[in-house]
Structure formats: C-alpha cells, structure tokens
Amino acid sequence: MSRLEPATAVGWARVNLFADRRDTVITFVTGALVVVLGFRLLRFVFVTGRWDIVRVNLGLYLYGRYPRDQLWRVVVAVIVVAFVGGALAGIIARRRDAAARAAGTPTDDRRLGTRLRDLAVRVWPLLLLVVVLLALTSTITPTLVALAMLAAVAVGRVLGAAWPRRVDVVFFVLPVLLPFVLLPFLTGPLGWDKWGGLMLTLLLAAVSMLASFPLGLLLALGRRSALPAIRTIAVGFIEFFRGVPLVVLVLMSDQALGFFFPQSMLPGKVVRAMVVFTIFTAAYVAEIVRGGLQSVPRGQGEAAQALGMAPWRVMGWIVLPQALRNVIPALVGQFISLFKDTTLVFVIGLLDPLTVADAVTKQRDFELSNFAESLIFAALLFWVGSYTMSRESQRLERRLGVGTR
C-alpha cells in the first residue's frame, strides 16, 4: 500500500508517525528521549551553566591577541563587507526581477515584512549567534556595531536595487578586490601572528577556500590534459597532498622549512598555514571537479566540437558549468571540512577558538571548573558556520535543480 502525501498535519502524523504499532512505539520512545534531553540541555544553558568563563574571555574567543586599541579596524572591515553584501543582494534581486518580467513570469512582489521573515528563517543560526554574543557582553558598543552592520546591509540592498545597471560590474569585482584591501588594512603594523580566535579561523577558511578552488580547477583540467608533462605534474601534486595527513603538512610548514630556507626569508605562521590549507584542499577539490567532469555525457562535448567550437570553448561553456553544478554538495562538504580543520593550527602555536576554549579553563579563576561551558561555546561558533554553509548549499542546489531532470 503506497503512502499518499497527507493534506493536514494530523494526516501526516498518522501516516508517518503512527501508521502501525511499531511506528507508534518508536515515536513515543524517541519523543520521550527528545523531551528529556531537550529539558536537560535547556536547564544547563539557562539555569545550571556557569558562563562567566565565556563572558570574561569573550575577546579571546573572537579575536585572540589582536590589540584592543586596534579593534576599530575590525569594525570598519565588517561594516564594509556588510554593505557590499547588501549591494550584491540588491543587484541580484533587481536582475532576477528584470529577467522574470522579460520572460513574462511573476516577479517577487512579497511585502517587506514577509521578505524579512523569510530572511530571518534563512539565516536564523547567524541571528542566534549574534543574540548569544550580545547577551554575553557588558557594554553597549557591540550592540551599536550590530545595528551599524544591519544598517549597512539595508542601505546596500536599497542602493543595489536602485542604481544603474552599468554600475553593477563594480560590485561584482569588489568581492575579488576586497581581500587585497581589507587584509592589509586589518593587519596594519601588527603582523599576522597577532590574529586569533574566530577571526583567525574565518581568515584561514575564507582565504583557503577562495584560493583552493581555482587551483583545484586547474589541477583537475591538468589531470585530463593530453600533454604528458602537465598530466604527470597534476597527478603527482594531487596524489601527494591527498596522501599526507593535514596535521603533518601544518607541522612541516612550521618546522621543516627552516632546514631549507633562512628564517628571515620565511613568512609568518599564519601565511604558511594559509598556503598549507590551500594546497591540501586544492588536491581534494581537483578530484571532486574531475568526478563532475566525468558525470557530463561525452556526447555533448563531441557534438559541440562537431559544430566547430574550439576545445576551450567546449570546456568553458558546456562541460565545466554542468560539472560544477553536479558537484556543489561535494564542494561545500569539502569547504565545511576545511572550516573545521583550521583548528589544527594549534600545533604551531596559533590561537584558534578550540585552543582558547582549552586555555581559558586553566586560568586561576576557573581551573577546569567550566570545561563544558567553554567547549560548548566553541562548538556553537563552528556549528553556526558549518550549518549556514550547508543550508546555503542546499538553497543553491534547489535553485539550480541539482539532482533533478
């Protein structure tokens, strides 16, 4: 007997939760476990948990040893990124509506309140993290910064939807140029090694993701090259870095390079960690992209070449877009893994959030008495980042129709 899609919540529960005696027992047992565990978790968070260790050391969790008198640089950078993100959202929405009008399909005419509600549902993990951080602060400055970020996003969204189309190219280029402007601005006279906490994790993850994707793409194409030299180099690079544990590469970047180069020639630890994460992830991205290229039917490329298209046009316009569309879940999964693997920088003495979570429990005022609270807060930081990337990946897959015909 096939189960039809019920029209009501009661019908859905009857079909999916209470269809027979076994399903009913499993539903009640699972429900009881969820209620008990949920109650204990809420009781720990709001009643028994001692969160002073997080409140006192919140700065270490977020930006490590970054000088407090230079935090204005971080505030300016965050507001600029929020404005550019809002402007891009406005441009994309305007172009989507224009395409819908040209095609004669309905445009997005939802009310502002409905759009804000949908946006809140979409980014609720980030909103939860902001609420938690503001609740742990004791001054009004973080609240003002959060309001300034929201205002920057709103202003950018309105301007992006209103200004002429010829200006759009500027804001599509800005995300590429921003790292080259903001990173020197944030570093200033301080150097990289002053970075720490969540700010260090985001830096390592963002730079490594942006750099590893084009490198992995080139390696995947090189592995399929008809030139033996290029193919051999690509295969050797991929197989070597996929076969060596990441923690070994991180240690080698700190210890082994000193045997081959003078210390005065070596970059800082943060830069070396960026390079390691980039080349390690690029090797995995190359294999993911290669699998995507193999998923595209060979006949499409042959048909395009039969029509007189150059090989590079066939790859760039026909094969590669389909291949990347097919491997979005695998790519995002690899980037989520990279985001969490940034905690390995503790082996070279950098202060990531997990290292902070362990170090603060050794302070005289706490001394291992708040170990659970410290680890839970660090886990929240990583969960919000990973879950947000996963949800955005699923949203992109639905819009592109990944897995559908």
Secondary structure as GFF3:
##gff-version 3
##sequence-region A 1 405
A	DSSP	alpha_helix	9	16	.	.	.	ID=ss1
A	DSSP	alpha_helix	21	43	.	.	.	ID=ss2
A	DSSP	pi_helix	44	48	.	.	.	ID=ss3
A	DSSP	alpha_helix	52	56	.	.	.	ID=ss4
A	DSSP	alpha_helix	58	63	.	.	.	ID=ss5
A	DSSP	three_ten_helix	68	70	.	.	.	ID=ss6
A	DSSP	alpha_helix	71	103	.	.	.	ID=ss7
A	DSSP	alpha_helix	112	122	.	.	.	ID=ss8
A	DSSP	alpha_helix	124	136	.	.	.	ID=ss9
A	DSSP	alpha_helix	141	162	.	.	.	ID=ss10
A	DSSP	three_ten_helix	165	167	.	.	.	ID=ss11
A	DSSP	alpha_helix	168	187	.	.	.	ID=ss12
A	DSSP	three_ten_helix	192	194	.	.	.	ID=ss13
A	DSSP	alpha_helix	197	223	.	.	.	ID=ss14
A	DSSP	alpha_helix	228	243	.	.	.	ID=ss15
A	DSSP	alpha_helix	246	255	.	.	.	ID=ss16
A	DSSP	three_ten_helix	256	259	.	.	.	ID=ss17
A	DSSP	three_ten_helix	263	265	.	.	.	ID=ss18
A	DSSP	alpha_helix	269	295	.	.	.	ID=ss19
A	DSSP	alpha_helix	298	306	.	.	.	ID=ss20
A	DSSP	alpha_helix	311	313	.	.	.	ID=ss21
A	DSSP	pi_helix	314	319	.	.	.	ID=ss22
A	DSSP	alpha_helix	320	326	.	.	.	ID=ss23
A	DSSP	alpha_helix	328	341	.	.	.	ID=ss24
A	DSSP	three_ten_helix	342	348	.	.	.	ID=ss25
A	DSSP	alpha_helix	353	359	.	.	.	ID=ss26
A	DSSP	three_ten_helix	360	362	.	.	.	ID=ss27
A	DSSP	alpha_helix	371	400	.	.	.	ID=ss28
###
